[in-house]
Amino acid sequence: MQVLTRPPSGWPALVLNADFRPLSYYPLSVWPWQEAVKAVFQDRVDVIQSYDKVVRSPSVSFQLPSVVSLKSYVEQARSPAFTRFNVFLRDGFACQYCGARGELTFDHVVPRSRGGRTTWENIVAACAPCNLRKGGRTPREAHMQPMKAPLRPSMHRLQEAGRRFPPHYLHQSWMDYLYWDIELEA
């Protein structure tokens, strides 16, 4: 076990709901180590896995938690918030007209000038060139149909979409709690 003389700046803790599923996949539900330690002392979480890192105070040594689970189940929102990020996540961070990835905007499928509203069912992710090319026209007029019909996703569907975009950092101790539906080794 590695002992630290000063508090670390890293080592986030994966936060699981009481059913041992992450609160969210994208962004992945993690807390800074300080929040995780505070929650342990407040008896709000159980430590499931720990890092081989220790922090010390004058009276106590504490192994940093890498995976914690909430003691009380947190009900998940039934429908996701309508945000730019969630629209991009629903659409796989790709332009719905040409499939390009990178810098995205959102496009009103039925333009606002034609009575189109800013709703899940009328907004798609679009790259700037496609958005400009479509302009204030309908998809039929512009000969540009979205690859997928824009629909309001369920929270479950949005979480599933988030699983396709793992964060840059995943600690080995988190793996058993992130991808429980993959085929197990025999």
C-alpha positions as CSV (number, residue, x, y, z in Angstrom):
1,M,0.0,0.0,0.0
2,Q,1.3,3.4,-0.9
3,V,1.2,6.0,1.8
4,L,0.8,9.7,0.9
5,T,2.1,12.5,3.0
6,R,-0.2,15.1,1.4
7,P,-3.7,14.7,0.0
8,P,-3.8,13.5,-3.7
9,S,-5.4,15.5,-6.4
10,G,-6.8,12.5,-8.3
11,W,-8.4,9.2,-7.4
12,P,-12.1,9.9,-8.0
13,A,-14.6,7.4,-6.6
14,L,-17.2,5.7,-8.8
15,V,-20.6,6.4,-7.3
16,L,-23.2,3.6,-7.5
17,N,-26.9,3.7,-6.6
18,A,-28.1,1.3,-3.9
19,D,-28.8,-1.2,-6.7
20,F,-25.0,-1.2,-7.6
21,R,-25.6,0.6,-10.9
22,P,-23.8,3.9,-11.7
23,L,-26.0,6.9,-11.2
24,S,-25.1,7.9,-14.7
25,Y,-22.8,6.7,-17.5
26,Y,-22.4,9.9,-19.4
27,P,-21.1,11.8,-17.6
28,L,-19.9,8.9,-15.5
29,S,-21.0,9.4,-11.9
30,V,-17.8,10.0,-10.0
31,W,-17.0,12.1,-6.9
32,P,-13.6,13.6,-6.0
33,W,-11.9,11.7,-3.3
34,Q,-12.8,14.4,-0.7
35,E,-16.5,14.0,-1.4
36,A,-16.3,10.3,-1.2
37,V,-14.4,10.4,2.2
38,K,-16.9,12.9,3.5
39,A,-19.9,10.7,2.5
40,V,-18.3,7.7,4.2
41,F,-17.9,9.7,7.5
42,Q,-21.5,10.9,7.2
43,D,-22.6,7.2,6.7
44,R,-24.3,8.0,3.4
45,V,-22.3,5.4,1.4
46,D,-20.7,2.0,1.7
47,V,-17.2,1.5,0.5
48,I,-17.1,-1.3,-2.1
49,Q,-13.6,-1.0,-3.4
50,S,-10.6,1.0,-2.3
51,Y,-7.4,2.4,-3.8
52,D,-4.0,1.4,-2.4
53,K,-3.7,5.0,-1.3
54,V,-4.0,6.3,2.2
55,V,-4.6,9.8,3.6
56,R,-3.9,10.7,7.2
57,S,-5.2,13.2,9.6
58,P,-3.7,13.6,13.1
59,S,-6.1,11.0,14.5
60,V,-7.0,8.7,11.6
61,S,-5.6,7.0,8.5
62,F,-8.0,6.3,5.7
63,Q,-7.8,4.3,2.6
64,L,-9.3,6.2,-0.3
65,P,-12.5,4.6,-1.7
66,S,-12.5,3.9,-5.5
67,V,-16.1,2.6,-5.6
68,V,-18.9,3.6,-3.2
69,S,-22.6,2.7,-3.2
70,L,-25.3,4.9,-1.8
71,K,-27.1,3.5,1.2
72,S,-30.4,4.9,0.0
73,Y,-31.7,4.3,-3.5
74,V,-32.0,7.5,-5.6
75,E,-34.9,7.5,-8.0
76,Q,-33.7,8.3,-11.5
77,A,-35.4,11.0,-13.5
78,R,-38.1,9.5,-15.7
79,S,-37.3,11.7,-18.7
80,P,-34.0,13.3,-19.4
81,A,-33.6,17.1,-19.5
82,F,-33.8,18.7,-22.9
83,T,-30.2,20.1,-23.2
84,R,-27.8,20.6,-26.1
85,F,-25.5,17.9,-24.6
86,N,-28.3,15.3,-24.3
87,V,-29.4,16.0,-27.9
88,F,-25.8,15.3,-29.0
89,L,-25.6,12.2,-26.9
90,R,-28.9,10.9,-28.3
91,D,-27.5,11.5,-31.8
92,G,-24.2,9.8,-31.1
93,F,-22.2,13.1,-31.3
94,A,-22.6,12.9,-35.1
95,C,-24.3,15.1,-37.7
96,Q,-27.6,13.6,-38.5
97,Y,-27.3,14.7,-42.2
98,C,-23.8,13.6,-43.1
99,G,-22.5,11.6,-40.1
100,A,-19.5,14.0,-39.5
101,R,-18.2,14.2,-35.9
102,G,-16.6,17.1,-34.3
103,E,-17.9,20.6,-33.9
104,L,-21.7,20.3,-33.8
105,T,-24.7,22.7,-33.7
106,F,-28.3,21.8,-33.5
107,D,-30.8,22.1,-36.3
108,H,-34.5,22.6,-36.3
109,V,-35.8,19.9,-38.7
110,V,-38.9,22.0,-39.3
111,P,-37.4,25.5,-39.3
112,R,-38.7,27.9,-36.6
113,S,-39.7,30.2,-39.5
114,R,-42.1,27.5,-40.6
115,G,-43.6,26.9,-37.1
116,G,-41.0,24.3,-35.9
117,R,-40.5,24.2,-32.2
118,T,-37.5,23.6,-30.1
119,T,-38.4,20.1,-28.8
120,W,-36.8,16.7,-28.8
121,E,-38.9,15.7,-31.8
122,N,-37.7,18.7,-33.9
123,I,-34.0,19.1,-33.1
124,V,-31.1,17.1,-34.4
125,A,-27.3,17.4,-34.1
126,A,-25.8,18.9,-37.3
127,C,-22.4,20.0,-38.4
128,A,-22.2,23.7,-39.4
129,P,-21.8,23.1,-43.1
130,C,-25.0,20.9,-43.2
131,N,-26.9,23.3,-41.0
132,L,-26.0,26.2,-43.3
133,R,-26.8,24.1,-46.4
134,K,-30.2,23.2,-45.1
135,G,-30.9,26.7,-44.0
136,G,-34.6,27.6,-43.4
137,R,-35.8,24.8,-45.6
138,T,-37.6,21.6,-44.7
139,P,-35.7,18.3,-45.1
140,R,-37.7,17.5,-48.2
141,E,-37.0,20.9,-49.8
142,A,-33.3,20.6,-49.0
143,H,-33.1,16.9,-50.0
144,M,-31.5,16.3,-46.6
145,Q,-33.3,13.7,-44.4
146,P,-31.9,13.1,-40.9
147,M,-30.4,9.6,-40.5
148,K,-32.7,8.9,-37.5
149,A,-36.0,10.5,-36.7
150,P,-35.6,12.8,-33.8
151,L,-37.5,11.3,-30.8
152,R,-37.6,12.0,-27.1
153,P,-35.3,9.4,-25.5
154,S,-36.1,7.6,-22.3
155,M,-33.6,8.0,-19.5
156,H,-32.7,4.3,-20.0
157,R,-32.0,4.9,-23.8
158,L,-29.9,8.0,-23.1
159,Q,-27.9,6.0,-20.4
160,E,-27.4,3.2,-23.0
161,A,-26.1,5.8,-25.5
162,G,-23.7,7.1,-22.9
163,R,-22.2,3.7,-22.4
164,R,-20.8,3.9,-26.0
165,F,-18.6,6.8,-25.0
166,P,-16.5,5.7,-22.0
167,P,-14.6,8.4,-20.2
168,H,-10.8,8.8,-20.7
169,Y,-10.1,7.4,-17.2
170,L,-11.5,4.1,-15.9
171,H,-9.9,2.5,-12.9
172,Q,-9.6,-1.3,-13.0
173,S,-11.7,-1.5,-9.7
174,W,-14.7,0.1,-11.5
175,M,-15.0,-2.5,-14.3
176,D,-17.2,-5.0,-12.5
177,Y,-19.8,-2.2,-12.0
178,L,-19.8,-0.5,-15.4
179,Y,-20.4,-3.2,-18.0
180,W,-22.4,-5.9,-16.2
181,D,-24.2,-7.0,-19.4
182,I,-21.1,-8.1,-21.3
183,E,-20.5,-11.8,-21.8
184,L,-18.6,-13.4,-18.9
185,E,-15.5,-15.4,-19.4
186,A,-15.9,-19.1,-18.9
